[in-house]
């Protein structure tokens, strides 16, 4: 009878897989011996395998190149990175090795762009697509970027009132885009996205406001739906509605030559994950080609804004199971040495699934468990609702350490969780390890950030600003506090 953990995984999934291998009953990820990593740095820890970022960018570029060649598509493809998925410098540095462009969503994003320009990571030819609602600070920084000569900065209008504000701040002629307010799926509690301009208002906006405006060049139409790029009737219907607006607008606006189809490629969230990326890219290019041919308008250059797909599959988190609690006859709670709320906030906030596997003891018998975090919050757990199936791990044995890993966690988790700041119940942010390849292809390891300390928390909380007092005197000083007499 096959009762070992490795038997369970091999019987349930097609395993081993490209990034996951097992050697001597321990797991490796992209060739990294994870038990060796644990022995060197301890747990809990986070890590980022940066070469995966470049791999995924090049995969997307190859899919679009092949689809455009197959359909005789006469436009170009531009890969942009959606910075909000991870603003970290190490992510941008790796992504920008691949001749990509940038999509921003807030004022401080522009400060990051300015820094990357100053060190030569972004060049004047890099497109900077400025999305999102434009606050005064965001508009001012966009204008400064354009005024300083970055002609490929394209603010995407979220509403018509942003245009006159931009015209007041930008000194010379400039390019803009318009975001379409797409219709949401019927299961949503609202019908139309709060972002962008309604379908029926876009052509009138151009005809009445932009057509005779000599200072503004409408360059791009932006389309994105919340559920991402999926092979559903809903997605294809929304894409066709977008293409109808594009072709109508292109007939009266000769400067419009770019279509931004946003982001939304899913990332691998299970060993059973299946998604035909090549088919989806091929069909998107085919639909755009057909719509433009039928409307007798030139095809647009295509932009995408892949964020999660760019960096998500580069990240991982490792924990030790430090205790098992048997709460009743059926439930066994394996307690990890950190918090899901702190380190994987999407797992409890939106029930997001990640790949979860044991790191060691693959030759041991397994048991069904629930995973609990260290906080006193009842939501700090990871169970079958997030994991798609029941969670099985090697049996807990008090004197035989057990480690578990969560993989493809590289998008959003640090910023949503509040990296470097306060954490729920003051559970420290784990240390973070980076894996990078040099120009010769050799893999190196460095610590990006250590685990948070008590002093880090106390400083943020303001305790370092106060000194203990005795009998009205501040210790260490000869100053009497003011009192009413």
Secondary structure, DSSP 8 states (H G I E B T S, - for coil): ---BHHHHHHHHS--S-SSEEEETTEEEETTEEHHHHHHHH-SSEEEEETHHHHHHHHHHHHHHHHHHHHTT--S-EEEEEEGGG---HHHHHHHGGG--EEEE-SHHHHHHHHHHHHTTSS-TTS-EEE-S---HHHHHHHHHHHHTT-TTEEEEESSTHHHHHHHHH--S-EEEEEEB--B--TTSSSSB-SSSB-HHHHHHHIIIIITT-TTEEEEEEE---TT-S-SSHHHHHHHHHHHHHHHHHHHH-TT--EEE---------STT----HHHHHHHHHHHHHHHHHHHT----EEEEEESHHHHGGGEEEEEEEEEEEE-SSS-EEEEESS-HHHH-HHHHHS----EEEESS-TTSBEEEEEEE-SSS-TT-EE-HHHHSS-EEEE--BTTB-EEEEEES--SSHHHHHTTTS--GGG----EEEEEEE-TT--EEEEEEE----HHHHHHHTTGGG---EETTEETTS--B-----
